[in-house]
Amino acid sequence: MQGDAFRGHDESSTSLNKGTFREFIDWYKDKVEVVKDAYDNGSKNCQMLSHHIQKNLTKACAEEVMAVVMDEIRGRKFSVLIDESRDVSIKEQMAMILRFVNDEGKVLERFVEIQHIERCTAVALKEALVGMLCSHKLSISMLRGQGYDGASNMRGEFNGVQKLIRDENPYAFYVHCFAHQLQLVVVTVSTSTPAIADFFNYVPLIVNTVGASCMRKDALLARQHDLLLEKVENGEILTGRGLNQESSLARPGDTRWGSHLKTLLRILVMWEAIIDVLEIVKKDSIKPTCNGGAFGLIGKMESFDFVFIMHLMIELLSITDILSRALQRKDQDIVEAMHLIIGVKDSLQDMRDNGWEPLFKRVKIFCDKNEIEVPDMDKEVNARGTSARRRQKVTNMHFYQVEIFLAAIDSIISEMNHRFGEVSFDIGEIAVLPSQLRGFVGRVRRSQEFFGCTELPQVAEIVVKVGMDRSYPLVYRLIEMTLILPVATASVERVFSAMSIIKTDLRNKMGDEWLNDLMICYVEKEIFRSISNEKIIKRFEEMAKRRMLVPK
């Protein structure tokens, strides 16, 4: 259940590290007399669980879990979430999660299988997906949604996996993972103008320079600690549980959701400490490249350009981060996701129309506090990025408001509109549906059960509870389809995070079948907890003819 190994490297009686299982037995038998007697009487058989028995016990557990999962999903329409990644042994693995609505009207996502794949072509991935469904006796005709990332072999319009699946089942609608699309929006806005692209070129340099050694990291944390104490004594910041926690700089990455915002927030909070550490590097480093690098970074950070873009990016990315976190929820449905996206677009438009003055005021306060020169906004200067010989003059106000502020917001709004357009689905001409919808709406307005209900999953649960799914089957089918359509592949990403816990560097020779069984027990531990030992023992005994049964 916890993903730990059964065996240790050395389980002999003289070993000081026999592995978690044997060490636990040794600890427990000294406290419980019955266990000690059983251990002593059967010590010859208890020296080591055979590798074969371990694998079969794990398989029995996994099969019991999958039996519960298949009972939940068989006969229902479902969506499939797929992702691929490499494990510690450099094998390409494909994980599959199924999303469906259960008997109570609740949206569930269940991990089904992880499989080693030799090729990452669209045809090979499609065959692997269909094979995984068939191995669990699930029909592709019941598939109603596909959720993948934006790789060309997955989303290709003509030869991608989604197209090959839709050739067999035209009702298996494809939804590009919203969380991946949002991350692409963030990456795009980070290069939307030359000034912003230049800013993000310097951010990793600052993080790497300050965190290049343990001594610099310690100096950063120590200086930040001293500054926090000083601000608490002066009453500049509040104290309380969870406030002013020790933190370090995080590197931004194009594939890590929210990493750009986290890095910029850390730089803002630790501004004075970072400047102090860079001054130490400039003063004490014996390498000219470190001296020069720190010298240049101090000058860059203490410029109005850097401070202005940092505050602008924090505000923009804070708006998208709320959406990013919401999209990673397991119970998120596509209707709510579209409402959230519309809300983000409205917030961005409001910032474009009314956000300049508040932003400029915050930047000016920050610059005054840290003794950074604020340029005269009405002064004409040479256009940035052009030769002085061209004599193209613009005011500082035009540069910061038009060429950076408006350009960045327009870029992110345009990218959002491009990647998150209106979603529509052709369900055909159903003559009965309009009348059912009218009857359904009238029934809902008369029913006390629906008062205060604002979320679609809650509507589905109440519909099932009061039996309206049988009275209005087409309406319920429409609700069910809306709920099972995938929004993001965050659940599959979590599966690979779990795999890194189970298949470690010390267990990198684990076979694919055993890994899959361990993953099922670990990921679906809620179901695993509910299964009795008696069921697992019975399945284990039925797996093969044995010389003896498991003792009572």
N, C-alpha and C positions, 0 to 999 in steps of 0.2 A: 504493500500500500504506500510506503514511503520511498520506494525506488532504490532501496539499499540492496547490496549484494548479500547472498546467503553465506558464502564461504569467505574465509580470510586467506591471505597468501600462505600462511604457515599455521596449521591447526594442531601442531604437536603439543604435547603436554608442557614442554619447556618454553613454548612461544609466549611472548609478552603482548602479541597482537594477533589474536586468533580470528579476527573478524567480528562484526557486530552480533551475529547470531550466536556463536559459541561463547563470546564474552558475556553476552546477556544470560545464557544458560548457566555459566560458571558463577555469575553474580547471584542468580536467582536460587540456585540449588543450595547455596550456603545459608539462605534465609528460610527456606521451606523444606521441612524434613521429607515430605512425600516425594518431592522432586529429586532430592538427593538420593533417596533409596532407589527410585526408578532409574536415575542416571548411573548409579554404581552397579545395579543389577544388569543393565543393558549397555555398559560402557563400550563393549566391543562393537556393538552396532551403531553407537552414537558418535564414533570418532569423526566421521564425515558423512554428510548427506551426499549420496552419489550424484554426479552431474546429471545423469539420466532421470533420476527421481525428481530432482529440482525442476528440470524442464517440464516434466509431465505434471507436477503439482501446479506449476505456473500456468500451463495450458488448461488444466481443469478449471482454475480460477477464471481465466480469460473467457473460456467457453461458457461458463455460467453467466458472466457479465454480458456477453454478446447475446445469449439467449433472452435475457431481459430486454436488451436494446431492440432486438429483432421483433419481439412480441409487441413493443411499443409502436414500431414503425411499419411493420408489414401490412400491406393493404392500404397504406396512406400515400398521398402525394407528398413529395419532398423535394428539397433543393440540395445541391451538392456544393461543398466548399473544398477547393483543392489548392495546395501549395507544394512547392518542391524546395529542397535544401540539401546541403551536404552535412554529414555527421563527422565525428572525429576521425573515422577511418577513411574519409574522403569518398564515401559512397553517396551516390545521388539517391535521395529518398523522396517519395511522394506520400503525403498524408491526406486523408479524406475525412471530412465531417459532414454529417447529414443534418439538415434543418427541417423540422416538421412541426405540425400542431397535434398535440395528443388528445385523448378522449375528453379532457377537461377544458380544452380550448387554449391551453398554454403552449407558447412557442418553446421548443426544445432544440438543442444542438447536441448531437452525440458523436463522439469519436468512434470510427468504425475500423480503420486499418491504416497501417503505414507499410509501404512496400518499396523494396529496392528496385530501381529502374536503371536499365543499362543505357538507354538513349533518351534524349529530351526532345525528340521530334514530335510534332503534333499527332502524327499517326500512332507513334508508340505510346504517348500519354493517353490518347483516346482509348486504345486497346487495353491499357492498364486500368483505366477508370471503369470501362465496361466489364472487364474481368473481375474487378473488386465487387461490383454490384452483383454480378452473376454468382460469385462465390457465396454470397449471403442470400441468394434466391430473391433478389430484388429486381423488378422489371424496369428497364429504361423508359418504358411507356408511362410510368408514374412520375418521372422526373419533370419538375416544373420550373426549376431555376438553376443557373450555373453561376458560381462566384469565384473568379480568379483574379490574379494580379494583371498588370498591363503588359506582360511579356508578349512578344509577337507570336510565339508558338501557341499561346493560350487564347489570345483575343483576336487573332487574325480574321479578317472579314471573309476571306476566301478559303484559306487552308488551316485556320487555327482550330484548336480543340473545340471551342464553342460552336464553330460552324459545322464540324464533323458530327458533333452530337446532335445539332439541330437538323442535320440532314436525315437522321434517323427518327428524331422526335421534335417536330417544329414548335412544340409548346414549352420546350426547355429554354426559357428566356435567359439571355446572358446579361449579367450586371457586373461591370468593371468595379472592383473593390473601391468603395468611396474613400476609405482611409488612404489607400495608395494614391488615388487621384488628388486628394487634398495635399499629400506630401509633395506631389509634383507641382502643385500650385505654389507651395512655399519655396521650393527650389527655383521655380521660374521667377518669383518676385525678388529673390536674392540676387538675381542678375538682370533685373529689369532696366536699370540705368547704369552708365559707366561709374558714377559716383558710388552707388550701392554695391556694385560688383567689386569695386576697389575696397570698400569697407569690409566686405566679407572675406577678401584676401588677407586682410590684416588680423581679423579675429582669430584664426587658427595660429597665426604667428605669436600673438599675445599669449594664448593658452599654452602653446608649446614652450615658449621662452620661460614663462613663470613656473611651469610644471616640469621642467627638463630634468630635475634631480630631486632627490628626497630632501636635501637641504633647502632648496628653494620652496618646496611645498610646505615644509615645516615653518620656514620664515613667513610665508603667506598666511598660514593659519594662526601663527603667534601674533602677527601684526593685526589681523582681523579681530582676534580675541581682545587685544588691548584697545582697539578702537571701539568695540562694542561696549566694553566696560566704561570707557570714557563717555560714550553717548548716554549710557544708562545713568551715570552719575550726574550728567548735565540735564537729564530729563528729555533728551531728544528722541529716545525710543522707549517703548513700553516693554515690560518684562511679563512673562507668563509661560504657562506650559505650552511647549511646542514652538515658542518664538525664539528667534535669534540662534538657530541651531548651527553647529559647526558644519561647514560645507567647503567643497573644493570646486575648481573650474572644470566644466565638462566640455568635451570637444564636440562641435557640431558635426552632424553626418547627414548625407543626403538620404540615407535609408532608415534613419532612426527618427520616429515620429516625435515631434516636439523638441528635438535636441537643439535647434537653432534658438528657440525662445529661452530654453533653460540656460544656455551659454550666455546670452545677452543679459538675462536677469542676474546671473552670478557676477558678471562684470560690473553691472550697475551697483549691486549691493557691496561688492568688495573693491570698489573703485580706488579708494585711498590706499588700501593694502597692496593692490596690484602696482600702483605707481611707486610705492616705497620699495617693493621687491625689484622692480625694473631699475630703480636707482642703485640698489645694492649690486645688481648684476653689472651695471655700467661701471661702477666704481671698483669692484673686487675681481671681476673676471680677468684672467690673463690672456684670453683669446681675443684678438682684435675683432673677429667676426661677432662675438658675443657683446663686446663693448659697443660696437657700431650698431648692432641690431637693437639692443636695449635703448640706446640713444635715440634711434629713429622711432621706436615704438612709443617712447614717452612723448616725443613731439607730435606724433600722430594722434595719440589719445587725448592730448590737451589742446586739440583743435576744435573749433566750432563745428566743422564738417562732421567729425567723428561723433561728437555728442548728439548733434541733431539727428543723424541717421540712426544712431543707436536707439534714441527715444521713439523715433518713427517706426522702426522695425518692431520694437517691443509692443507698441500699441496695435500694429497690424497683426502680428503673430499671436497676440493675446486673443484677438477676435476669432482667428481660425483655430486656436488651440481648444476652445470650448467645443467646437464642432468635432475636432479630432477625438477628444475624449468620449464624446457622446457616441460616435460611430463605432467605437470599440466595445460597446456593451453587447452582450450576447442576445438580449431580448429586443434589440433595436429593429424596428420594421421600416420598410422603405417609405411609407407615408410620413412617418415622423421624421425620418432622415431628410426628406425633401422639404418639410417645414423648417427644419433646422438650417438647411442650406439657404432657403429664402430669407430666414432671419439674419444670417451672416451677410448676405448680399445687401440687405437693408441697412445693417450696421455700417458696412463699408461705404455705402452711398451717403449715409448721414455724416460719417467722418469726412468724406470728401467735401460736403456742403458746409459743415459747421465745425470741423475739427482743427483748422489751421491755427486760429487764435489761442485756444487752450494748449495745443502742443507747443507753439512758440513760447508761450509764457512759462511752461514747465522747463523747457530747455534753457531759457534765460536765467531762471532761478538756479538751476543746477550749475550753469557756468559762473554765475556770480559767487556761489558758495565755494566753488573749487578754483576761483581766480583764473578763469578761462576767458579770453577776450571775445566779446560779441561784436561782429562786424556791423557797420552802418548799413542798414537794409536799403537805403535810398541811393547809396553810392554806386556809380557805374564802374564796372571792372571788365577786363577781357573775358570773353566767353571761355568757360573751363573746357579743357581738352582741345583748344585750338591755338595756333601760333599767335604770338603778340603782333606779328607783322600784318596779320589779317585785319586787326583793329575792329573786331566784332565786339561791341560793347553791350552788356546787359547789366541790370541792377542786381545786387545781391538778393533782393526780394524775389525777382524773377527766377533766379537760379534755384533758391531753396524752395519756393512755393510751387513753381511750375515744373522745373526740370527734375525735382526730386519728389516732393510731396504729392503733387497731382499725378506725376508719371507713375509712381509706385502704386498708388491706389487704383489708377486706371488699368495698370497691368494686372493686378490681382483680380479686379472685377471682371476684366476681359477673360482671364484664364478660368475663373469660376464659371462664367457663362458658357465657355467652350466645353469644359469638362463636365459640368453639371447642368445640362440642358433639361428641358421638360421630358419626363419619362412617360411614355404612353404604350399601351398594350392592346393589340387587336384581338378581342375575344369573340369576334364574329357577331352575326346578327341573331340574337337570341330573343325570340318573340315573347317568351314568357317573362323575361327578366324585368321589364318595366313595371308590369303589374305586381310582381313579387316585391320589388323595391318600394312601391307605394304602400303596399300592405305592411311591409316590414317597418317603414318609417312611422306609419300610424300606430302600430303596435308598440314601438319603442317610446313614443310620446305619451302613451297611456300607462306604461309600466313604471311602477315605483322603483324597480330594481336598477333602472338605467339612470336615475337622477344623480347628477354629480359625476357621471362617468365621462372621462375626457380622453382616454387612451384606447386605441384599437385592440390591443391584447386583452384589456379588461372587458371590452364589448364582446369579444369572442368567448371569453369564459362565461359571461352572463347568458349569452345566447344558448350555449350548451346546457347550462344549469337549468334554464327555464324551458328547454325543449324546442326553442325556435329554430334550431338547426334542421329539425325534421319538417317543420312547417314551411320554412323558406330555404330549401336546399341550395338553390342557385345563389342567393345572397350570401349564405354562409360559405359556399365554395369560393365566391369572390373575395370575402374577408380572409379566408384561409390562404388563398393564393397570394394575397397582398402581404400576409404575415411571413410566409415561408420564403419569399424572394430574398436572396442574400443581400446585405448592405455592405459588409466588410468581411475580410478574411482574417480578422484579428484572432478568432478562435483557433484557426490552423497555425497561426504564428505561435500561439501559446503551446501547441502540441510540440513544436520543434524546441521551444524552451524547455519543456518537460523532458524531451529526448536527451538534451545536454546534461540533465541531472542523472538519468539512468545509464546512458552509454558514455561513460567518462573515458579519460585516457587510460585508466587502469583496466577498463572493461571493453576495450575497443575491438576485441576478437569475437564479440557476441554475434551469434547468427541472426539472420533476418527474422526467422520465425519466432525465436525466443524473445527478441527485442519487441516484436509486435505484441506478444502476449503480455510482457511486462508493461508496455505502454498502455494497453487497454486497462489493466488493473490500476495503474497509477492515475491516468487521466479521468477515468470514470469511477473514482474511488467512492463517490456517493452511492452508486449502485453496488459496488463491491462490499461496502460496509453492511448493506442490507441482506446479503446472502449468507445463509447459515453455513457453518463448517460441515454439517451433515450432508448438505447438497454437494459441496465440493468433494468430500471424501467419496461419496457415492459415484460421482462422475469419474474421479480418479481411478476407482476400482474397476469401472466398466471400460476403461480405455484399453486394457490388455489383460490377458490371462496372467495371473500372478501366483507365485508359490504360496503366498499368505496374504490375507486381507489386512488392511490397516487396523491396528489394535484399538479396541474401544477406549 
